[in-house]
Amino acid sequence: MQVAKYSANGNDFVIFHTFNKKDNTKLAKELCDRQNGVGADGLIVLTPHSEYDFEWDFYNNDGSSAEMCGNGSRACAHYAFTNNLAPSKMSFLTIAGEIKASVDGNMVESELTPPKILDRNITFNNKCWWLIDTGVPHLITFDADIENFDIEEARELRNKYNANVNIAHVKNESEILVRTYERGVENETLACGTGMASAFYRANQEKLVGSSAKLYPTSKETLYLGLNERTITFKGEVKKVFDVSYPM
């Protein structure tokens, strides 16, 4: 089986396409294993769809399914375009809903599903947290020390609210630093697109940033987020790392 390894701002993914839609939980665990497989944060499987350019199934590296992944949406859009599965401007179906994306060289922009504020009054360890759904649920606070991410606190919150956990620092009206603990990976990752979107959206709602901003995850790469009339846009560079034949 031929698969591709992609990196999108520190998040890495194994991607392949097939005509057969099935449960790939076991395969996701195997492929994403960093010691015995290809190694990745997640597996993305593309299948045909009658109304969209394609449909995806997304698996975290522990085999669990996720509704949406921001960086994954950009990586799979690049894969789909370069493999002639979709035009440069495309739409595809996720569990969270329709995602639109456009590819320009290695720069890919996707439109996330419309954000939903689920709770803006969570207090935990003397910090104010918002719970926002940007395709998947994210807890976000601006009260934590960005240089010292408390992983045990993040793990406790993740289990209590079944959400990803983000700490962020608004540098100025156009720049935000973000660190994310991701469900399914069960640790901090180098980047999380929907996590950055949640930080940007909260900052915008609190009038700390305008309708666009640069965001910097742990990988230190630059992501460009904005608001249009419908939802959050999310743009950045993706990198195809390699193709490999994986034994079945």
C-alpha positions in Angstrom: 0.0 0.0 0.0 1.4 3.4 -1.0 1.1 6.1 1.6 2.4 9.7 1.9 3.9 11.4 5.0 3.0 15.1 5.4 3.9 17.8 7.8 1.8 20.9 8.4 3.3 23.3 10.8 4.6 20.6 13.1 1.6 18.3 12.9 2.4 15.2 10.9 0.1 12.9 9.1 0.0 9.7 7.1 -2.4 10.0 4.1 -3.7 7.6 1.4 -6.7 7.3 -0.8 -8.9 4.3 -1.5 -12.2 3.4 -3.1 -13.1 1.2 -0.1 -14.5 3.0 2.9 -14.0 0.9 6.1 -12.8 1.1 9.7 -9.1 1.7 9.7 -8.7 2.0 13.5 -6.1 -0.8 13.7 -4.2 0.5 10.6 -4.1 4.0 12.1 -2.4 2.6 15.3 0.1 0.7 13.2 1.0 3.5 10.7 1.2 6.2 13.3 3.5 4.3 15.7 6.7 6.2 15.8 8.8 3.2 16.7 7.4 0.5 14.4 5.3 2.3 11.8 5.7 5.4 9.7 5.1 7.7 12.7 2.5 10.5 12.8 0.0 12.4 14.9 -2.8 11.1 12.7 -4.0 9.1 9.7 -6.2 10.6 7.0 -8.0 8.3 4.5 -9.6 9.9 1.4 -12.6 8.2 -0.3 -14.8 9.3 -3.2 -18.1 11.2 -2.5 -21.0 11.9 -4.8 -21.5 15.5 -3.8 -18.0 16.7 -2.7 -14.6 16.3 -4.2 -13.9 13.6 -1.6 -14.7 12.5 1.9 -12.1 11.9 4.7 -11.9 9.7 7.7 -9.5 11.1 10.3 -7.9 9.0 13.0 -5.7 10.1 15.9 -2.5 8.1 16.5 -4.2 6.1 19.2 -6.8 4.9 16.6 -9.6 7.1 17.9 -11.7 9.1 15.4 -11.8 12.9 15.3 -14.4 15.1 13.7 -12.0 17.6 12.3 -8.3 18.6 12.2 -7.2 22.1 10.9 -3.7 21.2 9.9 -4.9 17.9 8.6 -7.4 19.6 6.4 -4.6 21.6 4.7 -2.3 18.6 4.4 -5.0 16.4 2.8 -6.0 19.2 0.4 -2.4 19.4 -0.9 -2.4 15.6 -1.2 -5.7 15.6 -3.1 -4.6 18.2 -5.5 -1.2 16.7 -6.3 -2.8 13.3 -6.8 -5.4 14.7 -9.2 -8.3 13.8 -6.8 -9.5 17.5 -6.6 -9.0 20.9 -8.3 -6.9 23.6 -6.6 -10.1 25.0 -5.0 -12.0 22.1 -3.5 -14.6 21.1 -0.9 -14.6 17.9 1.1 -16.7 16.2 3.8 -15.6 15.6 7.4 -17.6 14.4 10.4 -17.7 18.1 11.4 -19.2 19.1 8.1 -18.0 20.6 4.8 -14.5 22.0 4.5 -13.4 24.3 1.7 -9.7 24.6 0.8 -7.5 26.1 -1.8 -4.0 25.1 -2.8 -1.3 27.6 -4.1 2.0 25.8 -4.3 2.9 24.7 -0.8 0.6 27.3 0.8 -2.8 25.9 1.6 -5.8 27.8 3.0 -8.9 26.0 4.5 -12.1 27.3 5.9 -13.0 25.7 9.2 -16.5 24.9 10.3 -18.2 27.9 11.9 -17.0 28.3 15.5 -19.4 27.8 18.4 -18.7 29.1 21.9 -20.0 26.4 24.3 -19.0 28.0 27.6 -17.0 31.2 28.5 -17.2 30.9 32.3 -15.1 27.9 33.3 -12.7 28.5 36.2 -10.0 26.0 36.9 -6.9 26.5 39.0 -7.7 30.3 39.2 -7.7 30.6 35.4 -10.6 31.6 33.2 -11.2 29.1 30.4 -13.5 29.3 27.4 -14.8 26.1 25.7 -15.0 26.6 21.9 -15.9 24.2 19.1 -13.9 24.9 16.0 -14.6 21.5 14.5 -13.6 19.8 17.7 -13.9 21.1 21.3 -11.1 23.2 22.7 -10.5 24.8 26.1 -8.5 28.0 25.9 -7.0 30.3 28.5 -4.9 33.5 28.3 -4.0 33.3 32.0 -1.3 30.6 31.9 2.5 31.1 31.6 3.1 30.3 27.9 6.7 29.3 28.7 5.6 26.6 31.2 2.8 24.4 29.9 1.4 22.4 32.8 0.8 19.0 31.1 -0.8 17.5 34.2 -3.3 20.3 34.5 -4.0 20.0 30.7 -4.5 16.2 31.1 -6.9 16.8 34.0 -8.9 19.3 32.0 -8.9 17.1 28.9 -10.4 14.2 30.9 -12.9 16.4 32.7 -14.3 18.2 29.6 -13.3 15.7 26.9 -11.6 18.5 25.0 -8.3 19.6 23.7 -6.5 22.1 26.0 -4.7 25.3 24.9 -2.8 28.1 26.6 -2.1 31.3 24.7 -0.4 34.6 24.9 -1.6 37.6 22.9 1.6 39.5 22.0 -0.1 42.4 20.3 -3.2 43.1 18.2 -2.0 40.9 15.4 0.1 38.1 16.9 -0.7 35.2 19.3 1.4 32.4 20.7 -0.4 29.1 21.3 0.5 25.7 22.9 -1.9 22.7 22.7 -2.5 19.4 24.4 -4.3 17.1 22.0 -6.8 14.4 22.6 -5.9 11.1 20.9 -2.2 12.1 21.1 -2.5 12.6 24.8 0.3 15.1 25.0 1.4 18.5 23.7 1.8 18.6 19.9 4.0 21.0 17.8 0.8 22.6 16.4 -2.9 22.2 16.3 -4.9 24.1 13.7 -8.3 24.0 15.4 -6.6 24.9 18.7 -5.0 28.0 17.1 -8.4 28.8 15.7 -10.0 28.7 19.1 -7.3 31.0 20.5 -7.8 33.4 17.7 -11.5 33.4 17.9 -11.6 34.0 21.7 -9.0 36.9 21.3 -11.2 38.4 18.5 -14.3 38.1 20.6 -12.6 39.8 23.5 -11.3 42.5 21.0 -7.7 41.7 21.7 -7.1 41.2 17.9 -8.8 42.2 14.8 -10.3 40.2 12.0 -6.9 38.6 11.1 -3.7 37.6 13.0 -0.5 35.6 12.8 -0.4 32.7 15.2 2.7 30.8 16.3 2.5 27.3 17.7 5.2 25.4 19.5 6.8 24.6 16.1 7.4 28.4 15.7 6.1 28.4 12.2 3.6 31.1 11.1 -0.1 30.5 10.5 -2.4 33.1 9.2 -5.9 33.2 10.6 -8.8 35.4 9.7 -12.6 35.8 9.8 -14.8 36.0 6.7 -18.6 36.4 6.6 -19.1 32.7 7.4 -16.2 31.3 9.5 -12.5 31.2 10.3 -9.9 30.9 7.5 -6.7 29.1 8.2 -3.6 29.4 6.0 0.0 28.1 6.1 2.6 26.1 4.4 2.5 22.3 4.2 5.3 19.9 3.4 5.2 16.5 1.7 7.9 14.6 3.6 8.0 11.4 1.6 6.0 8.6 -0.1 6.5 5.0 1.1 5.2 1.6 0.3 3.8 0.0 3.5 3.5 -3.8 3.7 0.0 -5.1 4.4 
